[in-house]
Amino acid sequence: MQTKLTLRLEDSLIRAGKRQAERRGKSLSALVADFITVLDRAEPNPDDLPPIVKRLKGIAQAANPDDYHRYLEEKYR
């Protein structure tokens, strides 16, 4: 079932979207639908990750980038 949706975008973005759609022989709606489909497929499913990756996922969130930069500065002096 298709449903109508109104988007508010900058004029320049709408023009760029229309140009891209024309180049591909599609409507702007089809182009947006394709883009959302690609985004949805690109998002990894956590259940599909190998066990080692599941265990490591998020481990570096507490790391401070400044500490790493200081480490690199010291290392390459």
C-alpha positions in Angstrom: 0.0 0.0 0.0 1.4 3.4 -0.9 0.8 6.4 1.3 1.4 10.1 0.4 4.1 11.9 2.4 5.1 15.5 2.4 8.7 16.4 3.1 10.0 19.9 3.8 13.5 20.3 2.2 15.7 23.2 1.1 14.9 24.2 -2.5 18.5 23.4 -3.6 18.1 19.9 -2.2 14.9 19.3 -4.0 16.4 20.5 -7.3 19.4 18.2 -6.8 17.1 15.3 -6.0 15.0 15.9 -9.1 18.2 16.1 -11.3 19.4 12.8 -9.8 16.0 11.1 -10.3 15.9 12.3 -14.0 19.4 11.0 -14.6 18.3 7.6 -13.3 15.0 7.6 -15.1 13.1 7.5 -11.9 10.7 9.7 -9.9 12.0 11.6 -6.9 9.7 9.4 -4.8 11.3 6.2 -6.2 14.7 7.6 -5.6 13.9 8.4 -2.0 12.4 4.9 -1.6 15.5 3.3 -3.0 17.7 5.3 -0.7 15.7 4.3 2.4 15.8 0.7 1.3 19.6 0.8 1.0 19.9 2.5 4.4 17.7 -0.2 6.0 19.8 -3.0 4.5 23.1 -1.4 5.5 22.1 -1.3 9.2 23.6 -4.4 10.7 21.4 -6.7 12.7 23.1 -7.3 16.1 21.9 -10.9 16.0 23.8 -11.5 12.7 27.2 -10.5 14.3 29.8 -13.2 15.1 30.1 -14.0 18.8 33.5 -12.3 19.1 32.2 -9.1 17.6 29.2 -9.1 19.9 31.5 -9.3 22.9 33.7 -6.5 21.6 31.0 -4.2 20.4 31.0 -1.0 22.4 34.1 -1.7 24.3 35.9 1.5 23.2 33.0 3.8 24.0 34.6 4.9 27.3 37.9 5.7 25.5 38.9 9.4 25.5 40.1 10.5 22.0 42.4 13.1 23.7 44.3 10.3 25.5 44.9 8.6 22.2 46.1 11.8 20.6 48.5 12.4 23.5 49.7 8.8 23.1 50.4 9.3 19.4 52.2 12.6 20.0 54.5 10.9 22.6 55.1 7.9 20.4 56.1 9.8 17.3 58.3 12.5 18.9 
